[in-house]
Structures are given as C-alpha cells and as structure tokens.
Amino acid sequence: MKNTLKLVLTDQWYDITGTNQKMMELRENSKYIRSRLLNKDGTFRHYDFIELQKAYRKNAEKKIYKITKIYQWPNACTYYFLNNITAKFGINHFVIEFQQIK
C-alpha cells in the first residue's frame, strides 16, 4: 500500500495493539522518528496507513490500520493499559492514532 508508515513493536505492545486497549502508537521524539514523521519544513508527512510488525524476526506477524491522526503530545504523562502495562511519555512525544480498515 502506498503512503504506509512501517514501525516495529516489541511483543507485549504488538499483542495489545488493535484491541480496544490500544488504538495508538507512541514514539519518543528522536531524530530518527522526526525524519520518518516530519517534512523538512516541520509539517507532518502524509500517511494513509500504518503497518506494525511484531519484533525483528523472520516472517514476523504484521497488522495494518488506517491512520486517523498524527500529532505531538504536549505534556508528560503516564498511560495505563488494562493488562498492567504502563507507557510513560514526555513532552512532545509523537502519537499516531489509527483504526481498523473497514
């Protein structure tokens, strides 16, 4: 698919992604992530889909979703999931919200 953002997740995050618990991906504001998400003028690149891969392994499982929104989170906070996993993210972390493809 054209305009697809491809990211790799660890097993624990991949397993709950796509459930009602986690329909977003959080990424730390780093030079690498900025190069993937932002144009040179600082505006967001356009992506229609996100492909999430389960870890770095041969023939890894993959899930594809429709991106609904990409933005930077303005505050530091902790996000709690139902399975006792927590995600702490700081100022200006990137948030990629998505939904099932219909």
Backbone bond lengths (Angstrom), bond angles and torsions (degrees), N, CA, C in turn:
res aa  C-N    CA-C-N  psi(-1)  N-CA   C-N-CA  omega(-1)  CA-C   N-CA-C  phi
1 M - - - 1.450 - - 1.524 109.64 -
2 K 1.303 115.34 139.75 1.461 119.92 178.44 1.522 109.73 -73.61
3 N 1.304 116.24 157.76 1.467 122.73 177.09 1.525 112.24 54.18
4 T 1.323 115.88 50.25 1.460 121.44 179.82 1.527 109.87 -112.00
5 L 1.312 115.88 125.42 1.457 122.66 174.47 1.519 107.41 -86.14
6 K 1.325 117.95 124.75 1.460 122.18 -177.56 1.523 109.48 -110.00
7 L 1.341 115.45 124.57 1.463 121.89 179.80 1.523 110.29 -133.65
8 V 1.324 115.51 151.61 1.458 121.95 178.52 1.521 108.88 -108.94
9 L 1.335 116.10 136.33 1.466 122.18 179.84 1.521 109.93 -120.62
10 T 1.322 116.25 154.07 1.458 119.88 171.75 1.531 108.44 -72.82
11 D 1.314 116.27 164.13 1.464 121.55 -175.80 1.524 113.33 -54.22
12 Q 1.338 117.55 -47.82 1.472 119.60 -174.85 1.522 111.98 -62.37
13 W 1.324 117.98 -37.95 1.469 120.69 179.43 1.516 111.28 -76.24
14 Y 1.303 116.80 -38.27 1.467 120.29 179.35 1.534 110.67 -61.87
15 D 1.313 116.10 -42.12 1.468 120.93 -175.83 1.524 113.31 -63.03
16 I 1.330 118.79 -31.81 1.467 119.68 -179.41 1.528 112.97 -98.46
17 T 1.327 117.08 -7.50 1.461 120.16 178.42 1.521 109.63 -71.25
18 G 1.318 115.35 136.13 1.449 120.80 -179.14 1.514 113.03 94.06
19 T 1.316 116.15 -6.93 1.457 120.77 174.33 1.520 107.37 -90.40
20 N 1.313 116.85 174.39 1.464 119.68 176.88 1.520 111.69 -63.95
21 Q 1.335 117.51 -16.83 1.461 121.28 178.68 1.520 112.51 -72.59
22 K 1.314 116.55 -39.58 1.468 118.97 -170.34 1.524 110.83 -141.09
23 M 1.329 115.26 98.77 1.464 121.33 175.18 1.525 108.91 -116.90
24 M 1.329 115.40 38.93 1.458 121.59 177.44 1.519 108.51 -153.90
25 E 1.293 115.31 160.12 1.459 121.39 174.50 1.517 107.57 -125.19
26 L 1.319 116.29 133.61 1.461 123.03 -179.83 1.521 108.49 -107.62
27 R 1.311 115.94 134.92 1.462 120.18 177.93 1.520 110.31 -133.72
28 E 1.321 114.65 136.58 1.461 120.84 178.41 1.529 109.23 -65.54
29 N 1.314 115.26 144.69 1.461 121.12 179.68 1.526 108.55 -74.69
30 S 1.317 115.43 97.38 1.463 121.40 179.21 1.522 109.45 -127.34
31 K 1.302 116.33 166.02 1.459 120.96 179.66 1.523 110.09 -58.96
32 Y 1.323 117.53 -41.35 1.462 121.54 -179.58 1.534 111.37 -62.99
33 I 1.328 117.49 -48.50 1.467 120.88 -178.63 1.529 110.73 -66.64
34 R 1.322 116.87 -39.33 1.471 118.96 176.06 1.525 110.58 -59.15
35 S 1.339 117.63 -39.44 1.464 120.42 179.97 1.530 111.54 -66.51
36 R 1.323 117.73 -26.10 1.467 121.79 178.85 1.525 112.54 -84.66
37 L 1.338 117.13 -32.40 1.459 120.87 -171.81 1.528 114.36 -102.86
38 L 1.341 117.18 -23.99 1.463 119.48 -173.18 1.525 112.25 -115.13
39 N 1.321 114.81 145.34 1.460 120.76 170.33 1.530 108.48 -76.27
40 K 1.302 117.27 170.34 1.470 120.89 -179.43 1.519 112.90 -62.17
41 D 1.341 117.27 -26.97 1.466 120.27 178.78 1.532 113.22 -85.75
42 G 1.345 117.11 4.11 1.465 121.06 176.85 1.515 115.20 91.32
43 T 1.328 117.43 -5.03 1.465 119.89 176.31 1.534 109.11 -80.64
44 F 1.325 115.64 158.70 1.459 119.63 -179.72 1.526 111.09 -75.04
45 R 1.329 115.47 138.61 1.460 120.62 172.70 1.520 108.60 -68.95
46 H 1.309 115.73 154.66 1.467 119.93 178.94 1.531 109.74 -91.75
47 Y 1.307 115.68 121.97 1.461 122.55 172.61 1.520 108.00 -126.40
48 D 1.329 116.78 137.19 1.454 121.44 175.83 1.522 111.21 -91.34
49 F 1.337 116.18 -35.48 1.460 120.85 -173.77 1.524 111.16 -131.18
50 I 1.329 114.67 159.67 1.455 121.45 171.99 1.519 107.69 -125.49
51 E 1.330 116.33 130.76 1.456 122.36 175.97 1.526 107.49 -109.38
52 L 1.311 115.71 118.95 1.463 121.22 -179.16 1.516 108.96 -106.08
53 Q 1.314 115.47 129.27 1.461 121.53 -178.43 1.515 109.42 -110.33
54 K 1.332 116.12 140.49 1.465 121.36 179.47 1.526 109.37 -84.93
55 A 1.317 115.57 100.83 1.467 124.68 176.80 1.535 112.35 57.98
56 Y 1.316 114.78 179.97 1.461 121.80 177.34 1.514 107.23 -98.59
57 R 1.312 116.52 95.09 1.460 120.72 177.16 1.524 109.20 -149.34
58 K 1.296 114.68 159.94 1.457 120.17 179.35 1.528 109.41 -65.57
59 N 1.317 116.97 135.84 1.470 123.12 -179.74 1.526 112.22 54.92
60 A 1.317 116.80 43.03 1.470 122.11 -178.33 1.524 111.03 -64.67
61 E 1.338 115.61 147.83 1.465 121.09 174.38 1.520 108.75 -65.17
62 K 1.332 115.50 148.76 1.465 120.63 178.70 1.523 109.28 -138.91
63 K 1.332 115.79 148.13 1.454 123.26 175.54 1.528 107.48 -129.24
64 I 1.322 116.59 142.38 1.463 121.23 178.42 1.522 108.94 -122.79
65 Y 1.340 115.33 134.36 1.460 122.58 -179.39 1.522 109.54 -132.60
66 K 1.317 115.83 162.64 1.464 122.90 174.87 1.515 108.41 -88.93
67 I 1.314 118.21 125.54 1.465 122.21 178.05 1.522 109.14 -75.12
68 T 1.329 115.74 132.08 1.462 120.21 177.72 1.523 111.81 -105.66
69 K 1.341 116.64 -27.41 1.467 118.82 -176.89 1.531 109.80 -165.99
70 I 1.337 115.72 142.19 1.474 122.36 171.74 1.523 106.51 -129.39
71 Y 1.334 116.08 130.66 1.465 120.05 -179.47 1.522 109.85 -157.72
72 Q 1.325 115.42 171.89 1.457 121.19 175.64 1.519 108.59 -102.48
73 W 1.336 115.58 131.15 1.456 121.75 178.58 1.520 108.20 -76.15
74 P 1.340 118.18 127.30 1.471 120.57 -171.77 1.526 115.31 -78.43
75 N 1.337 118.64 -19.69 1.469 120.86 -173.38 1.523 111.62 -125.97
76 A 1.301 116.02 157.98 1.452 120.96 171.73 1.525 108.02 -78.85
77 C 1.332 116.73 140.04 1.458 119.51 177.88 1.523 110.22 -163.65
78 T 1.320 115.64 175.82 1.455 122.93 175.60 1.516 107.85 -120.26
79 Y 1.321 116.80 132.52 1.458 122.58 179.69 1.521 107.24 -109.25
80 Y 1.319 117.25 127.22 1.465 122.45 -176.73 1.524 110.44 -105.83
81 F 1.319 116.24 129.70 1.458 121.88 176.31 1.524 109.47 -102.41
82 L 1.327 117.09 161.49 1.465 121.73 -174.74 1.523 114.27 -65.19
83 N 1.298 118.31 -25.01 1.458 121.50 -176.63 1.528 112.75 -94.22
84 N 1.319 116.44 27.07 1.473 123.61 177.77 1.523 114.30 66.85
85 I 1.306 117.46 19.68 1.466 121.32 172.87 1.523 106.57 -94.49
86 T 1.312 116.55 135.69 1.459 120.08 176.94 1.524 109.60 -120.59
87 A 1.294 115.49 148.92 1.468 121.73 176.43 1.522 107.45 -123.92
88 K 1.314 116.00 119.65 1.462 120.40 176.68 1.516 107.80 -102.77
89 F 1.311 114.81 128.54 1.456 116.75 176.80 1.507 110.40 -137.40
90 G 1.319 113.01 150.25 1.452 120.01 -172.46 1.515 112.71 -100.43
91 I 1.294 113.76 -168.85 1.461 120.55 -178.11 1.527 109.89 -62.02
92 N 1.329 114.82 133.59 1.466 123.62 175.70 1.521 115.27 67.73
93 H 1.337 118.28 22.75 1.454 119.27 169.39 1.527 107.90 -63.41
94 F 1.302 117.09 152.03 1.453 121.39 178.35 1.520 109.97 -89.66
95 V 1.328 115.38 139.53 1.463 122.42 177.85 1.524 107.19 -120.98
96 I 1.326 115.45 129.12 1.460 121.40 176.64 1.524 106.52 -117.86
97 E 1.322 116.64 110.01 1.463 121.10 179.04 1.525 108.18 -94.60
98 F 1.331 115.38 144.45 1.461 119.45 -178.52 1.519 110.60 -148.69
99 Q 1.345 114.53 171.52 1.456 121.00 179.53 1.524 109.10 -142.49
100 Q 1.319 115.74 164.74 1.463 120.58 176.17 1.526 109.42 -60.45
101 I 1.320 116.46 146.84 1.459 120.50 175.04 1.522 107.09 -79.85
102 K 1.310 115.41 128.74 1.480 119.24 -177.30 1.500 112.05 -89.94
